[in-house]
């Protein structure tokens, strides 16, 4: 049995499908009841802020995919307490969805530190930005075939969430990946302007890119995130370190194939922008 937290998210959903396709028994953990789950999946509702709510999901489980949301951190969640429950439940391995920014020092390492200190076998997955982050543009693309974003020509090697899920499915099922850290990126850096063009190509009609100033972008971001987080995000997007720009070979090392480009993701998800 493999337990997947965040099972309805951009990574969790394809991970559940990949594990089922591999013949695994899966328990999908979500904070809210999902509208539906694939056939054969056991569902459990839990909130990691209250670690004991996870306990019933761990019965018979050997491995856990661990995803902590921004809400978990904001609510003062204690990952050490979660991992105490996980260890007491008999789980042997944990795969943590971390962040590429931990590798480069832009993001804190306390979540990874808690996992390392848990006494469990562990694997860290450190993805960069997701291709699917561009879904925030879907409404504007549908309404007027436009995209507005700052730093139009700053390119980063964003990664397909399905590739993250495929890597997670492999390492959850194979204990030989214990103690390893994998940085997950796409095959090449891609800029917001290039992403808009790729969405247009997937739709078969142009999508116009409108470059925002930093102030314009910040004014939008602070409507749904704290000001310090908005400022830190804009710093990373506008002047990313060499480490964040670097393409990692780890997706191909684990999967035996190159990671999928943004244009492939856009073609697969064109319906969201129509």
C-alpha positions in Angstrom: 0.0 0.0 0.0 1.2 3.5 -0.9 -0.3 6.6 0.7 -0.4 9.8 -1.4 -1.1 13.1 0.3 -2.3 16.0 -1.8 -3.9 13.4 -4.0 -6.1 15.8 -5.9 -3.3 18.3 -6.9 -1.3 18.8 -10.0 1.2 16.1 -9.0 -1.1 14.0 -6.8 -3.7 13.1 -9.4 -1.2 11.8 -12.0 0.8 10.1 -9.3 -2.3 8.1 -8.2 -3.0 7.1 -11.8 0.6 6.0 -12.3 0.7 3.9 -9.2 -2.6 2.2 -10.1 -1.3 1.5 -13.6 1.8 -0.1 -11.9 -0.6 -2.4 -10.0 -0.1 -0.8 -6.6 -2.8 -0.4 -3.9 -3.2 3.3 -3.2 -4.7 5.4 -0.4 -5.4 9.0 -1.5 -5.4 11.5 1.3 -7.0 14.9 0.9 -8.2 17.7 3.2 -11.6 17.7 1.6 -13.8 15.0 0.1 -13.0 14.8 -3.6 -15.7 14.9 -6.2 -14.5 11.6 -7.5 -11.5 9.2 -7.3 -10.3 6.5 -9.8 -11.8 3.1 -9.3 -9.9 1.0 -6.8 -8.5 3.9 -4.8 -9.1 4.0 -1.1 -9.8 7.6 0.1 -9.1 9.1 3.5 -9.8 12.7 4.6 -7.1 14.2 6.8 -5.4 17.5 7.6 -1.6 17.3 8.3 -2.0 20.3 10.7 -3.6 17.7 12.9 -1.3 14.8 12.5 -3.4 12.1 14.2 -6.0 12.5 11.5 -3.6 10.8 9.1 -3.2 7.7 11.3 -6.0 5.6 9.8 -4.7 6.0 6.3 -1.4 4.4 7.2 -2.7 0.9 8.0 -0.7 -1.6 5.9 1.2 1.2 4.1 4.9 0.8 3.2 5.6 4.2 1.6 4.2 7.7 1.8 4.3 10.6 -0.7 4.4 13.7 1.4 3.2 17.0 0.1 2.8 20.0 2.5 0.9 23.0 1.2 1.6 26.7 2.0 -1.5 26.5 4.2 0.3 23.8 6.3 3.2 26.1 7.0 1.1 29.2 7.5 -1.0 27.3 10.1 2.1 26.4 12.1 2.1 22.7 11.1 4.8 20.6 12.6 6.2 18.1 10.1 8.1 16.4 12.9 4.8 15.4 14.6 3.4 14.2 11.3 6.5 12.0 10.8 6.2 10.6 14.3 2.7 9.4 13.4 4.0 8.0 10.1 6.8 6.1 11.8 4.4 4.8 14.5 2.1 3.6 11.7 4.7 1.2 10.3 5.5 3.2 7.2 9.2 2.6 6.1 9.8 5.1 3.3 8.8 8.7 2.7 9.2 10.7 -0.5 9.0 14.4 0.1 7.9 16.9 -2.6 10.4 19.7 -1.8 11.6 22.6 -4.0 14.5 23.3 -6.3 15.0 26.5 -4.3 16.4 24.3 -1.4 19.3 23.3 -3.6 20.2 26.9 -4.3 19.5 28.4 -0.9 16.5 30.5 -1.9 14.1 28.3 0.1 14.4 27.1 3.7 15.3 23.4 4.3 13.3 22.8 7.5 10.9 20.4 5.9 13.7 18.3 4.4 15.6 18.5 7.8 12.5 17.0 9.6 12.4 14.1 7.1 16.1 13.4 7.4 15.8 13.3 11.1 12.7 11.1 11.1 14.5 7.7 11.2 12.6 6.7 8.0 14.1 5.9 4.6 13.7 9.0 2.5 14.0 10.5 -1.0 13.7 14.2 -1.8 12.2 15.5 -5.0 13.1 19.1 -5.7 11.1 20.4 -8.7 11.4 23.8 -10.2 8.4 25.8 -11.3 5.5 23.8 -12.8 4.4 24.1 -16.5 0.9 24.1 -15.0 1.5 27.4 -13.2 0.5 29.0 -16.5 -3.1 27.9 -15.9 -3.4 31.2 -14.0 -3.5 32.7 -17.5 -6.4 30.6 -18.7 -9.1 33.1 -18.1 -7.3 35.9 -19.9 -6.4 33.6 -22.8 -10.0 32.4 -23.1 -11.4 36.0 -22.9 -9.0 37.9 -25.1 -6.1 35.6 -26.3 -3.7 37.6 -24.1 -1.2 36.9 -21.4 0.1 39.5 -18.9 3.2 38.7 -16.8 6.4 40.3 -15.6 9.9 39.5 -16.8 8.8 38.3 -20.2 12.2 37.2 -21.4 13.6 35.6 -18.2 13.7 31.9 -18.8 13.5 29.0 -16.3 13.4 25.3 -16.9 9.9 24.6 -15.7 8.8 21.0 -15.3 5.7 19.0 -16.3 3.8 17.9 -13.2 3.2 14.5 -14.9 7.0 14.0 -15.0 7.2 14.8 -11.3 4.5 12.2 -10.7 6.2 9.6 -12.9 9.5 10.1 -11.0 7.6 9.9 -7.6 5.9 6.6 -8.7 9.3 5.1 -9.5 11.0 6.1 -6.3 8.0 5.2 -4.1 8.1 1.6 -5.4 11.9 1.1 -5.4 13.8 1.3 -2.2 17.2 1.7 -4.0 16.4 5.4 -4.3 16.5 5.9 -0.5 18.9 8.7 0.6 18.8 10.4 -2.8 17.9 13.9 -3.8 16.6 14.6 -7.3 16.3 18.0 -8.9 13.5 17.9 -11.4 13.4 20.4 -14.3 12.2 20.5 -17.8 14.5 20.0 -20.8 15.3 23.7 -21.4 14.6 27.1 -19.9 11.5 28.7 -21.2 10.4 32.4 -20.8 6.8 33.7 -20.2 6.8 35.1 -23.7 7.8 31.7 -25.1 5.1 30.0 -23.0 2.4 32.4 -24.3 3.6 31.6 -27.9 3.4 27.8 -27.2 -0.1 28.2 -25.8 -1.0 30.0 -29.0 0.5 27.3 -31.1 -1.5 24.7 -29.2 -4.7 26.7 -29.8 -3.9 27.3 -33.5 -4.2 31.1 -33.1 -1.9 33.8 -31.7 -1.8 34.7 -28.0 -0.5 38.2 -27.4 2.0 38.7 -24.5 1.7 41.9 -22.4 4.7 42.5 -20.2 3.8 43.8 -16.7 6.0 46.0 -14.6 7.1 44.6 -11.3 4.7 47.0 -9.5 1.7 45.9 -11.7 2.5 42.2 -11.0 3.0 42.8 -7.3 -0.4 44.6 -7.0 -2.1 41.5 -8.4 -0.1 39.0 -6.3 -0.7 40.7 -2.9 -4.4 40.1 -3.4 -3.9 36.4 -2.7 -0.5 36.1 -0.9 1.3 37.9 1.9 3.5 40.8 0.7 6.8 39.2 1.8 6.1 36.1 -0.3 5.0 38.2 -3.3 8.3 40.2 -3.1 10.4 37.1 -2.7 8.7 35.4 -5.6 9.2 38.5 -7.8 12.9 38.6 -6.8 13.3 34.9 -7.9 11.4 35.4 -11.2 13.2 38.6 -12.1 16.7 37.7 -11.2 17.0 33.9 -10.7 20.3 32.4 -9.6 22.4 30.3 -12.0 21.2 27.3 -10.0 17.5 28.0 -10.7 18.3 28.4 -14.4 20.2 25.1 -14.6 18.7 22.1 -16.4 18.9 19.0 -14.3 19.5 15.5 -15.8 17.6 13.8 -13.0 14.2 13.2 -14.7 16.0 11.3 -17.5 18.1 9.4 -15.0 15.1 8.1 -13.2 12.7 7.6 -16.1 15.1 6.7 -18.9 13.6 9.4 -21.1 14.0 13.2 -21.4 11.6 15.5 -19.5 8.7 16.8 -21.5 8.9 20.4 -22.9 6.4 23.1 -22.1 5.0 23.0 -25.6 4.1 19.3 -25.1 2.3 20.2 -21.9 0.5 23.1 -23.6 -0.7 20.8 -26.5 -2.0 18.3 -23.9 -3.8 20.9 -21.9 -5.0 23.2 -24.7 -8.6 22.7 -23.7 -8.1 24.7 -20.5 -7.3 27.8 -22.6 -10.0 27.5 -25.3 
